[in-house]
């Protein structure tokens, strides 16, 4: 069980911890994106850009002018803020440093799924809002990928929630952090399916490529420039970091603080970022063992992940 002092809940300490961890992820998201690019370049025997290149790109874009099409509506203008805001709420709700959800009202699996759907909806609809043919095609591609990937993530996490008896991220991480699992086979298979979905959501080959700025994948961003484009880049790298954090914090909660003390939280913070770095490294290494395929073939690959998640649910039903 998790024992937190009673004054923490009344003083709002956990809420401020949630804000702090969301800000930390927001600041470090470009760094982990740069690390991912650096590892990919080294594996491919290229020099590549430095790990701080994303910060330099963002700083450069912040000094430029925002230019949008004349027929762009409100959706195009608010989309960058919706991307960062929706994913930041998920980052606040995850039990990153302590084995409890700092933002109890938002620390729910169903809420997180809706926030991720809101992220993808605004990212896609903004491509249609500009009335650009290329942006519209990119938006269609993004929606298709969401239809293929999100059910895998939803079902796999739902199986874990059923095993934990709650859709709260803190309870789910606490149950997975125990020494014995009540449904070991179903839990293990659900973790594999969730990792499969997270790999897709992180924008890895063969489903996506984070450096494909001029390809159809980044079609919705065609009409953006300046600070708006910088905010979108931050939002995309933050989403990649948050979905990886779901694995590091919720599915692999080992090392998180079990008590609300400074030393425990600091240790939990360091341990969390070590796990997150290992996840990024493993994702990059695995990504570079694969080849890019036609997007129309993505459905043939995601059906494997969906089949694994269904298998996890069946193992839960039969009590394994």
Beta strands, then each sheet from edge to edge (+ up, - down):
end
